[in-house]
Amino acid sequence: MQSAGMGWWWGGRNRPIGGPPLTKLPIAAMALVAIVATSCSSRVGEQSRQVRFPQVRAAAPPFALPPLVPGPSRLVTFGDTRGRLTVLEFWASWCDPCLTLHPAVVRMAEHYRGQPVDFYGIPYSDTRNNARLWLREHGGIHYQELFDGDGTIARSYLVHAVPQMFLVGPDGRLVSHCFGCASVEMDFVAAIDSVLAIMGRTD
């Protein structure tokens, strides 16, 4: 764990499940295996494009989005994270790896309930109805689910395939990111606990 002022940093990595040992593959092939094995794209050929991700410690783009399920709150605003951590989960009802990831995110949200950690799910390239039906079929809504209808927020986070997750520190900067997220519980829990320890908020 390394910090620079109030800029939190965590260098987690994920590896795909199955396939040949990654140590025997060149780096380019390792990246391709990780992308294909653990992520979904909404467009044919999307995964072959040059993949770019937001840089760790960059400022997280702010947003205001409506809840996936309409309620009393018309817009949920993200941007002032002072004193809290934020986990953003980009997922889709048509994405098989997202089905594997979702229970892990639910467990994390339950684990950190009552602590200064906010969880937001954001369906990617999906319809409101399909996303709601998917959540209903797979255990319901356990944390705030938002609707990015035109994909503006996904683009601001350079999301072109899912699942992807971002951890934003209390200074509004990116702490960690995963694409495919095969080991998200190990990586994100370690990162969250490290930041909470610095904040003096661990149990």
C-alpha positions, 0 to 999 in steps of 0.5 A: 500500500502506498500513498502520496498525500491523500492519493490512495493507490492499490495495485491489484491484478486479476488472472483468468480462470483455466487455460495454460499457465500465465507464466508461459505466455507472452505478455500480449497473449496474457492480456488477450486471455484475460480479456476474452475469458473474463469479459463481455462486449456489446459489439462484435470485435469490441474486444480487439480494439486497443483497450484503455483504462482510467489511470489509478490515482486519476480523478474519478469522473462525477455523475448524476444518474437516476435509480434503476428502479424509480423511487423518491430520489430522482437522481443519485449524485456521485462526486463528493466522496470526502470521507467515504470510499465508493465501489462502482460495478459496471455489469450487464444482463447479457454478460455471463461473467457478470453473473459470476461476479455479482454474488461476490459484490453482494457479499462485499456490500453486506460485509461493509454495511455500516462502514463508509463504503458506498456500492453502486451498480451501473448496467452497461449497454442494457435496457432498464427492463432487462436489468431489473428482471435480471436482478430480480431473478438473481437475488434482488437489489442489495445496493444502489443500482443506477441507470446510464441510459445513453452510456455517457458515464460508461464512456467517461470511465472508458468502459467498453466491455464488462464486468469492470469495477472501480474503487474510488478513495475518499479523495475522489481518486481511483484506488483500484480497477478490475476488468473481468474481476475474477479475484475481485473479493481478494483484491478489492477487500484488501484495498478497501481494508487498507484504506479504511485502516489508514482512515482509522475505521476498521473493526 
